[in-house]
Amino acid sequence: MTFVEFLLLLVIAGICGSIAQALVGFSRGGCLVSIALGFVGALLGTWLARQVGLPDLLTVQLGDKAFPIVWSIIGAALFAAILALLTRRPVRTGV
């Protein structure tokens, strides 16, 4: 994998992570968090898709690596929703 392919992979993962954060309504951090969320989402989404027996949808081929766009967004949205449930901010009451 060349340096340009790696940069493109980071950009695609960041876009997938930020779309997932927008879908869930949970946002912690900036660009690096979105990139990490995109990669975790790709792992989680492809694993779930293979468990159910679903095909890869809309994959981007970068060199010899394939990045699943749809499963990355779905997996990242699930992961962001779980993070949102686990890290709720306390509700402030009173004056």
C-alpha positions as CSV (number, residue, x, y, z in Angstrom):
1,M,0.0,0.0,0.0
2,T,1.4,3.3,-1.0
3,F,1.4,6.5,1.0
4,V,-1.3,8.1,-1.2
5,E,-3.5,5.0,-0.9
6,F,-3.1,5.1,2.9
7,L,-4.1,8.8,3.0
8,L,-7.2,8.0,0.8
9,L,-8.0,5.2,3.2
10,L,-7.8,7.6,6.2
11,V,-10.1,10.1,4.4
12,I,-12.7,7.5,3.5
13,A,-12.7,6.1,7.1
14,G,-13.0,9.7,8.4
15,I,-16.0,10.4,6.2
16,C,-17.7,7.1,7.1
17,G,-17.1,7.8,10.8
18,S,-18.5,11.3,10.6
19,I,-21.6,10.1,8.7
20,A,-22.1,7.5,11.5
21,Q,-21.7,10.2,14.2
22,A,-24.2,12.4,12.4
23,L,-26.7,9.5,12.1
24,V,-26.5,8.7,15.8
25,G,-26.3,12.2,17.0
26,F,-23.2,11.5,19.2
27,S,-20.0,13.3,18.6
28,R,-16.9,13.2,20.8
29,G,-13.7,14.6,19.3
30,G,-12.8,15.6,15.9
31,C,-11.2,14.2,12.8
32,L,-9.0,11.5,14.5
33,V,-12.0,10.2,16.4
34,S,-14.0,10.0,13.2
35,I,-11.2,8.1,11.5
36,A,-10.9,5.6,14.3
37,L,-14.7,5.2,14.4
38,G,-14.7,4.5,10.7
39,F,-12.1,1.8,11.0
40,V,-13.8,0.2,14.1
41,G,-17.1,0.4,12.2
42,A,-15.5,-1.3,9.2
43,L,-14.3,-4.2,11.4
44,L,-17.6,-4.4,13.3
45,G,-19.8,-4.0,10.3
46,T,-18.0,-6.6,8.1
47,W,-18.0,-9.0,11.0
48,L,-21.8,-8.6,11.5
49,A,-22.4,-8.9,7.8
50,R,-20.5,-12.1,7.6
51,Q,-22.2,-13.6,10.6
52,V,-25.6,-13.0,8.9
53,G,-24.3,-14.0,5.5
54,L,-24.8,-10.6,3.7
55,P,-22.5,-9.6,0.8
56,D,-20.1,-6.7,0.8
57,L,-21.9,-3.6,-0.4
58,L,-20.1,-0.6,-2.0
59,T,-16.5,-1.4,-1.4
60,V,-13.7,0.9,-2.4
61,Q,-10.6,-0.9,-3.7
62,L,-7.3,0.8,-2.7
63,G,-4.4,-1.2,-3.9
64,D,-4.9,-4.7,-2.7
65,K,-7.2,-3.7,0.2
66,A,-11.0,-3.3,0.0
67,F,-12.8,-0.9,2.3
68,P,-16.5,-1.6,2.8
69,I,-18.3,1.7,2.8
70,V,-21.8,0.6,3.8
71,W,-20.7,-1.8,6.5
72,S,-18.3,0.8,7.9
73,I,-21.1,3.3,8.3
74,I,-23.5,0.8,9.8
75,G,-20.8,-0.6,12.2
76,A,-19.6,2.8,13.2
77,A,-23.2,3.9,13.9
78,L,-23.8,0.9,16.1
79,F,-20.5,1.5,17.9
80,A,-21.2,5.2,18.3
81,A,-24.7,4.4,19.7
82,I,-23.2,2.0,22.2
83,L,-20.6,4.7,23.2
84,A,-23.4,7.2,23.6
85,L,-25.3,4.9,25.9
86,L,-22.3,4.1,28.0
87,T,-20.9,7.6,28.3
88,R,-24.1,9.7,29.0
89,R,-23.5,13.0,30.7
90,P,-25.3,13.4,34.0
91,V,-28.5,15.4,33.9
92,R,-28.2,18.6,35.9
93,T,-31.2,19.6,38.0
94,G,-32.0,22.5,40.2
95,V,-31.0,26.1,40.1
